[in-house]
Amino acid sequence: MPDTDSYFRAARALMVDSQVRPNNIIDDRIVTAMRTLRRERFVPASLASRAYADTELPLGGGRVLPPPLTIGKLAHFAAIRPGERVLVIGAGTGYGAAVIASCGGAVFALEDDAALRAIAEQALSAEAPEVRLVAGPLAGGDTKHAPFDLIVIEGGVEFLPDTLTTQLAPGGRLIAILYERGIGRIVRAEPSGDGFAHRAVADCHASPLTAFRRKPEFVF
Protein backbone atom coordinates (compact mmCIF):
# COMPACT_ATOMS: atom_id res chain seq x y z
CA MET A 1 0.00 0.00 0.00
CA PRO A 2 1.90 3.06 -1.27
CA ASP A 3 0.36 5.76 0.95
CA THR A 4 -1.05 4.06 4.03
CA ASP A 5 -2.05 7.24 5.88
CA SER A 6 -4.00 8.60 2.92
CA TYR A 7 -5.69 5.25 2.39
CA PHE A 8 -6.91 5.00 5.97
CA ARG A 9 -7.90 8.67 6.11
CA ALA A 10 -10.09 8.16 3.03
CA ALA A 11 -11.50 4.95 4.53
CA ARG A 12 -12.44 6.78 7.73
CA ALA A 13 -14.23 9.51 5.81
CA LEU A 14 -16.10 6.94 3.71
CA MET A 15 -17.06 4.99 6.84
CA VAL A 16 -18.60 8.05 8.46
CA ASP A 17 -20.32 9.35 5.31
CA SER A 18 -21.71 6.01 4.11
CA GLN A 19 -22.31 4.03 7.31
CA VAL A 20 -22.67 6.38 10.26
CA ARG A 21 -24.23 9.71 9.31
CA PRO A 22 -26.92 8.25 6.98
CA ASN A 23 -28.22 6.30 9.99
CA ASN A 24 -28.96 9.43 12.03
CA ILE A 25 -25.71 9.42 14.02
CA ILE A 26 -25.19 13.15 13.75
CA ASP A 27 -23.77 14.12 17.16
CA ASP A 28 -20.71 16.18 16.19
CA ARG A 29 -18.67 14.59 18.97
CA ILE A 30 -19.30 11.06 17.70
CA VAL A 31 -18.78 12.01 14.07
CA THR A 32 -15.53 13.83 14.82
CA ALA A 33 -14.27 10.95 16.94
CA MET A 34 -14.98 8.41 14.22
CA ARG A 35 -13.36 10.61 11.59
CA THR A 36 -10.27 11.01 13.78
CA LEU A 37 -9.63 7.79 15.69
CA ARG A 38 -7.45 5.39 13.72
CA ARG A 39 -9.64 2.31 13.89
CA GLU A 40 -6.95 0.25 12.13
CA ARG A 41 -4.92 0.42 15.35
CA PHE A 42 -7.67 -1.38 17.25
CA VAL A 43 -7.44 -4.61 15.25
CA PRO A 44 -4.68 -7.16 14.67
CA ALA A 45 -2.33 -6.05 11.88
CA SER A 46 -3.69 -8.76 9.60
CA LEU A 47 -7.14 -7.11 9.71
CA ALA A 48 -6.05 -3.48 9.30
CA SER A 49 -7.21 -3.27 5.67
CA ARG A 50 -10.72 -4.31 6.79
CA ALA A 51 -10.92 -2.01 9.80
CA TYR A 52 -13.52 0.31 8.25
CA ALA A 53 -15.75 -2.36 6.72
CA ASP A 54 -19.44 -2.47 7.65
CA THR A 55 -19.10 -5.80 9.43
CA GLU A 56 -17.92 -7.45 12.62
CA LEU A 57 -14.22 -8.27 12.64
CA PRO A 58 -13.11 -11.49 14.38
CA LEU A 59 -10.61 -10.90 17.18
CA GLY A 60 -10.22 -14.49 18.34
CA GLY A 61 -11.73 -16.41 21.25
CA GLY A 62 -15.22 -15.78 19.92
CA ARG A 63 -14.86 -12.02 20.31
CA VAL A 64 -15.35 -9.40 17.61
CA LEU A 65 -14.87 -5.71 16.97
CA PRO A 66 -18.45 -4.45 16.38
CA PRO A 67 -19.22 -2.65 13.12
CA PRO A 68 -18.75 1.13 13.15
CA LEU A 69 -22.51 1.75 13.12
CA THR A 70 -23.05 -0.40 16.22
CA ILE A 71 -20.45 1.64 18.11
CA GLY A 72 -22.03 4.83 16.82
CA LYS A 73 -25.49 3.75 17.98
CA LEU A 74 -24.29 2.84 21.45
CA ALA A 75 -22.55 6.21 21.81
CA HIS A 76 -25.61 8.02 20.41
CA PHE A 77 -28.10 6.47 22.83
CA ALA A 78 -25.66 6.77 25.72
CA ALA A 79 -26.00 10.56 25.31
CA ILE A 80 -22.77 11.17 27.20
CA ARG A 81 -22.53 14.36 29.20
CA PRO A 82 -19.09 15.95 29.65
CA GLY A 83 -17.29 14.72 32.73
CA GLU A 84 -19.51 11.69 33.34
CA ARG A 85 -17.80 8.62 34.74
CA VAL A 86 -18.36 5.77 32.29
CA LEU A 87 -17.69 2.04 32.51
CA VAL A 88 -17.43 0.18 29.20
CA ILE A 89 -17.86 -3.56 29.80
CA GLY A 90 -16.45 -5.96 27.22
CA ALA A 91 -14.30 -3.17 25.83
CA GLY A 92 -12.32 -5.57 23.63
CA THR A 93 -9.55 -3.69 21.87
CA GLY A 94 -10.81 -0.34 23.14
CA TYR A 95 -12.32 1.36 20.08
CA GLY A 96 -15.77 1.94 21.58
CA ALA A 97 -14.21 3.22 24.80
CA ALA A 98 -12.09 5.64 22.77
CA VAL A 99 -15.17 6.98 20.95
CA ILE A 100 -17.01 7.52 24.24
CA ALA A 101 -13.96 9.21 25.78
CA SER A 102 -13.83 11.55 22.78
CA CYS A 103 -17.40 12.57 23.64
CA GLY A 104 -16.24 13.84 27.04
CA GLY A 105 -16.66 10.81 29.28
CA ALA A 106 -14.10 9.78 31.90
CA VAL A 107 -13.89 6.18 30.73
CA PHE A 108 -12.89 2.94 32.43
CA ALA A 109 -12.63 0.05 29.95
CA LEU A 110 -13.20 -3.41 31.44
CA GLU A 111 -11.88 -6.43 29.55
CA ASP A 112 -11.22 -10.01 30.69
CA ASP A 113 -9.28 -11.26 27.65
CA ALA A 114 -5.54 -10.67 28.03
CA ALA A 115 -4.86 -10.75 24.28
CA LEU A 116 -7.48 -8.11 23.61
CA ARG A 117 -6.21 -5.97 26.49
CA ALA A 118 -2.74 -6.06 24.95
CA ILE A 119 -4.08 -4.63 21.67
CA ALA A 120 -6.19 -2.11 23.59
CA GLU A 121 -3.28 -0.94 25.70
CA GLN A 122 -1.19 -0.14 22.63
CA ALA A 123 -4.05 1.42 20.66
CA LEU A 124 -5.37 3.52 23.53
CA SER A 125 -1.94 4.83 24.44
CA ALA A 126 -1.77 6.35 20.95
CA GLU A 127 -5.40 7.27 20.33
CA ALA A 128 -7.08 7.86 23.71
CA PRO A 129 -4.56 7.78 26.55
CA GLU A 130 -7.14 9.16 28.98
CA VAL A 131 -9.03 5.83 28.95
CA ARG A 132 -8.19 3.61 31.93
CA LEU A 133 -7.97 -0.08 31.03
CA VAL A 134 -9.20 -2.48 33.71
CA ALA A 135 -8.81 -6.27 33.89
CA GLY A 136 -11.47 -8.49 35.41
CA PRO A 137 -14.57 -10.65 34.88
CA LEU A 138 -17.10 -8.82 32.74
CA ALA A 139 -20.30 -9.69 34.61
CA GLY A 140 -18.82 -8.41 37.87
CA GLY A 141 -18.34 -4.89 36.59
CA ASP A 142 -15.76 -2.66 38.28
CA THR A 143 -16.46 -2.18 41.96
CA LYS A 144 -13.08 -0.54 42.54
CA HIS A 145 -13.84 2.53 40.44
CA ALA A 146 -17.62 2.69 40.95
CA PRO A 147 -19.94 4.51 41.08
CA PHE A 148 -20.49 5.38 37.41
CA ASP A 149 -22.94 7.73 35.77
CA LEU A 150 -23.14 5.43 32.76
CA ILE A 151 -22.39 1.77 32.05
CA VAL A 152 -22.16 0.58 28.45
CA ILE A 153 -22.00 -3.14 27.63
CA GLU A 154 -20.30 -3.56 24.26
CA GLY A 155 -21.83 -6.78 22.95
CA GLY A 156 -25.00 -8.81 22.96
CA VAL A 157 -26.45 -9.83 26.35
CA GLU A 158 -29.28 -12.10 27.40
CA PHE A 159 -29.76 -10.46 30.80
CA LEU A 160 -28.78 -7.35 32.74
CA PRO A 161 -26.92 -8.35 35.93
CA ASP A 162 -28.67 -6.99 39.00
CA THR A 163 -25.26 -6.51 40.65
CA LEU A 164 -24.49 -3.67 38.25
CA THR A 165 -27.25 -1.54 39.79
CA THR A 166 -25.02 -0.96 42.83
CA GLN A 167 -22.25 0.38 40.59
CA LEU A 168 -24.38 3.21 39.22
CA ALA A 169 -24.48 6.64 40.81
CA PRO A 170 -27.92 8.09 41.65
CA GLY A 171 -29.66 8.86 38.37
CA GLY A 172 -27.22 6.60 36.48
CA ARG A 173 -28.12 4.52 33.46
CA LEU A 174 -27.00 1.45 31.55
CA ILE A 175 -26.92 0.98 27.77
CA ALA A 176 -26.76 -2.53 26.32
CA ILE A 177 -27.83 -4.65 23.35
CA LEU A 178 -30.34 -7.00 24.94
CA TYR A 179 -31.61 -10.13 23.21
CA GLU A 180 -35.17 -11.15 23.97
CA ARG A 181 -36.83 -13.94 21.99
CA GLY A 182 -33.92 -13.87 19.57
CA ILE A 183 -34.22 -10.18 18.71
CA GLY A 184 -31.47 -7.73 19.62
CA ARG A 185 -32.36 -4.21 20.70
CA ILE A 186 -30.41 -1.40 22.29
CA VAL A 187 -31.99 -0.74 25.68
CA ARG A 188 -31.66 2.07 28.17
CA ALA A 189 -31.92 0.68 31.68
CA GLU A 190 -32.17 2.27 35.10
CA PRO A 191 -32.15 0.71 38.58
CA SER A 192 -35.60 -0.28 39.79
CA GLY A 193 -36.10 -2.24 43.00
CA ASP A 194 -33.47 -4.96 43.12
CA GLY A 195 -32.87 -4.97 39.36
CA PHE A 196 -33.24 -2.92 36.20
CA ALA A 197 -36.20 -1.43 34.38
CA HIS A 198 -35.45 -0.99 30.70
CA ARG A 199 -36.92 0.28 27.47
CA ALA A 200 -35.87 -0.51 23.92
CA VAL A 201 -34.68 2.41 21.80
CA ALA A 202 -33.43 0.77 18.57
CA ASP A 203 -32.97 -2.58 16.88
CA CYS A 204 -29.34 -3.69 16.80
CA HIS A 205 -27.36 -6.89 16.23
CA ALA A 206 -24.26 -7.79 18.22
CA SER A 207 -22.35 -11.00 18.79
CA PRO A 208 -23.05 -12.33 22.29
CA LEU A 209 -20.74 -11.90 25.24
CA THR A 210 -20.40 -15.30 26.93
CA ALA A 211 -20.45 -13.72 30.39
CA PHE A 212 -23.99 -12.46 29.76
CA ARG A 213 -25.59 -15.66 28.46
CA ARG A 214 -28.29 -17.30 30.54
CA LYS A 215 -27.47 -20.70 31.93
CA PRO A 216 -29.67 -23.45 30.44
CA GLU A 217 -32.53 -24.34 32.74
CA PHE A 218 -32.97 -27.97 33.72
CA VAL A 219 -36.36 -29.27 32.61
CA PHE A 220 -37.82 -32.69 33.52
C-alpha positions as CSV (number, residue, x, y, z in Angstrom):
1,M,0.0,0.0,0.0
2,P,1.9,3.1,-1.3
3,D,0.4,5.8,1.0
4,T,-1.1,4.1,4.0
5,D,-2.0,7.2,5.9
6,S,-4.0,8.6,2.9
7,Y,-5.7,5.2,2.4
8,F,-6.9,5.0,6.0
9,R,-7.9,8.7,6.1
10,A,-10.1,8.2,3.0
11,A,-11.5,4.9,4.5
12,R,-12.4,6.8,7.7
13,A,-14.2,9.5,5.8
14,L,-16.1,6.9,3.7
15,M,-17.1,5.0,6.8
16,V,-18.6,8.1,8.5
17,D,-20.3,9.3,5.3
18,S,-21.7,6.0,4.1
19,Q,-22.3,4.0,7.3
20,V,-22.7,6.4,10.3
21,R,-24.2,9.7,9.3
22,P,-26.9,8.3,7.0
23,N,-28.2,6.3,10.0
24,N,-29.0,9.4,12.0
25,I,-25.7,9.4,14.0
26,I,-25.2,13.2,13.7
27,D,-23.8,14.1,17.2
28,D,-20.7,16.2,16.2
29,R,-18.7,14.6,19.0
30,I,-19.3,11.1,17.7
31,V,-18.8,12.0,14.1
32,T,-15.5,13.8,14.8
33,A,-14.3,10.9,16.9
34,M,-15.0,8.4,14.2
35,R,-13.4,10.6,11.6
36,T,-10.3,11.0,13.8
37,L,-9.6,7.8,15.7
38,R,-7.5,5.4,13.7
39,R,-9.6,2.3,13.9
40,E,-7.0,0.2,12.1
41,R,-4.9,0.4,15.3
42,F,-7.7,-1.4,17.3
43,V,-7.4,-4.6,15.3
44,P,-4.7,-7.2,14.7
45,A,-2.3,-6.0,11.9
46,S,-3.7,-8.8,9.6
47,L,-7.1,-7.1,9.7
48,A,-6.0,-3.5,9.3
49,S,-7.2,-3.3,5.7
50,R,-10.7,-4.3,6.8
51,A,-10.9,-2.0,9.8
52,Y,-13.5,0.3,8.3
53,A,-15.8,-2.4,6.7
54,D,-19.4,-2.5,7.7
55,T,-19.1,-5.8,9.4
56,E,-17.9,-7.4,12.6
57,L,-14.2,-8.3,12.6
58,P,-13.1,-11.5,14.4
59,L,-10.6,-10.9,17.2
60,G,-10.2,-14.5,18.3
61,G,-11.7,-16.4,21.2
62,G,-15.2,-15.8,19.9
63,R,-14.9,-12.0,20.3
64,V,-15.4,-9.4,17.6
65,L,-14.9,-5.7,17.0
66,P,-18.4,-4.5,16.4
67,P,-19.2,-2.7,13.1
68,P,-18.8,1.1,13.2
69,L,-22.5,1.7,13.1
70,T,-23.0,-0.4,16.2
71,I,-20.5,1.6,18.1
72,G,-22.0,4.8,16.8
73,K,-25.5,3.8,18.0
74,L,-24.3,2.8,21.5
75,A,-22.6,6.2,21.8
76,H,-25.6,8.0,20.4
77,F,-28.1,6.5,22.8
78,A,-25.7,6.8,25.7
79,A,-26.0,10.6,25.3
80,I,-22.8,11.2,27.2
81,R,-22.5,14.4,29.2
82,P,-19.1,16.0,29.7
83,G,-17.3,14.7,32.7
84,E,-19.5,11.7,33.3
85,R,-17.8,8.6,34.7
86,V,-18.4,5.8,32.3
87,L,-17.7,2.0,32.5
88,V,-17.4,0.2,29.2
89,I,-17.9,-3.6,29.8
90,G,-16.5,-6.0,27.2
91,A,-14.3,-3.2,25.8
92,G,-12.3,-5.6,23.6
93,T,-9.6,-3.7,21.9
94,G,-10.8,-0.3,23.1
95,Y,-12.3,1.4,20.1
96,G,-15.8,1.9,21.6
97,A,-14.2,3.2,24.8
98,A,-12.1,5.6,22.8
99,V,-15.2,7.0,20.9
100,I,-17.0,7.5,24.2
101,A,-14.0,9.2,25.8
102,S,-13.8,11.6,22.8
103,C,-17.4,12.6,23.6
104,G,-16.2,13.8,27.0
105,G,-16.7,10.8,29.3
106,A,-14.1,9.8,31.9
107,V,-13.9,6.2,30.7
108,F,-12.9,2.9,32.4
109,A,-12.6,0.1,29.9
110,L,-13.2,-3.4,31.4
111,E,-11.9,-6.4,29.6
112,D,-11.2,-10.0,30.7
113,D,-9.3,-11.3,27.6
114,A,-5.5,-10.7,28.0
115,A,-4.9,-10.8,24.3
116,L,-7.5,-8.1,23.6
117,R,-6.2,-6.0,26.5
118,A,-2.7,-6.1,24.9
119,I,-4.1,-4.6,21.7
120,A,-6.2,-2.1,23.6
121,E,-3.3,-0.9,25.7
122,Q,-1.2,-0.1,22.6
123,A,-4.0,1.4,20.7
124,L,-5.4,3.5,23.5
125,S,-1.9,4.8,24.4
126,A,-1.8,6.4,21.0
127,E,-5.4,7.3,20.3
128,A,-7.1,7.9,23.7
129,P,-4.6,7.8,26.6
130,E,-7.1,9.2,29.0
131,V,-9.0,5.8,28.9
132,R,-8.2,3.6,31.9
133,L,-8.0,-0.1,31.0
134,V,-9.2,-2.5,33.7
135,A,-8.8,-6.3,33.9
136,G,-11.5,-8.5,35.4
137,P,-14.6,-10.7,34.9
138,L,-17.1,-8.8,32.7
139,A,-20.3,-9.7,34.6
140,G,-18.8,-8.4,37.9
141,G,-18.3,-4.9,36.6
142,D,-15.8,-2.7,38.3
143,T,-16.5,-2.2,42.0
144,K,-13.1,-0.5,42.5
145,H,-13.8,2.5,40.4
146,A,-17.6,2.7,41.0
147,P,-19.9,4.5,41.1
148,F,-20.5,5.4,37.4
149,D,-22.9,7.7,35.8
150,L,-23.1,5.4,32.8
151,I,-22.4,1.8,32.1
152,V,-22.2,0.6,28.4
153,I,-22.0,-3.1,27.6
154,E,-20.3,-3.6,24.3
155,G,-21.8,-6.8,23.0
156,G,-25.0,-8.8,23.0
157,V,-26.4,-9.8,26.3
158,E,-29.3,-12.1,27.4
159,F,-29.8,-10.5,30.8
160,L,-28.8,-7.4,32.7
161,P,-26.9,-8.3,35.9
162,D,-28.7,-7.0,39.0
163,T,-25.3,-6.5,40.7
164,L,-24.5,-3.7,38.2
165,T,-27.2,-1.5,39.8
166,T,-25.0,-1.0,42.8
167,Q,-22.3,0.4,40.6
168,L,-24.4,3.2,39.2
169,A,-24.5,6.6,40.8
170,P,-27.9,8.1,41.7
171,G,-29.7,8.9,38.4
172,G,-27.2,6.6,36.5
173,R,-28.1,4.5,33.5
174,L,-27.0,1.4,31.5
175,I,-26.9,1.0,27.8
176,A,-26.8,-2.5,26.3
177,I,-27.8,-4.6,23.4
178,L,-30.3,-7.0,24.9
179,Y,-31.6,-10.1,23.2
180,E,-35.2,-11.2,24.0
181,R,-36.8,-13.9,22.0
182,G,-33.9,-13.9,19.6
183,I,-34.2,-10.2,18.7
184,G,-31.5,-7.7,19.6
185,R,-32.4,-4.2,20.7
186,I,-30.4,-1.4,22.3
187,V,-32.0,-0.7,25.7
188,R,-31.7,2.1,28.2
189,A,-31.9,0.7,31.7
190,E,-32.2,2.3,35.1
191,P,-32.2,0.7,38.6
192,S,-35.6,-0.3,39.8
193,G,-36.1,-2.2,43.0
194,D,-33.5,-5.0,43.1
195,G,-32.9,-5.0,39.4
196,F,-33.2,-2.9,36.2
197,A,-36.2,-1.4,34.4
198,H,-35.4,-1.0,30.7
199,R,-36.9,0.3,27.5
200,A,-35.9,-0.5,23.9
201,V,-34.7,2.4,21.8
202,A,-33.4,0.8,18.6
203,D,-33.0,-2.6,16.9
204,C,-29.3,-3.7,16.8
205,H,-27.4,-6.9,16.2
206,A,-24.3,-7.8,18.2
207,S,-22.4,-11.0,18.8
208,P,-23.0,-12.3,22.3
209,L,-20.7,-11.9,25.2
210,T,-20.4,-15.3,26.9
211,A,-20.5,-13.7,30.4
212,F,-24.0,-12.5,29.8
213,R,-25.6,-15.7,28.5
214,R,-28.3,-17.3,30.5
215,K,-27.5,-20.7,31.9
216,P,-29.7,-23.5,30.4
217,E,-32.5,-24.3,32.7
218,F,-33.0,-28.0,33.7
219,V,-36.4,-29.3,32.6
220,F,-37.8,-32.7,33.5
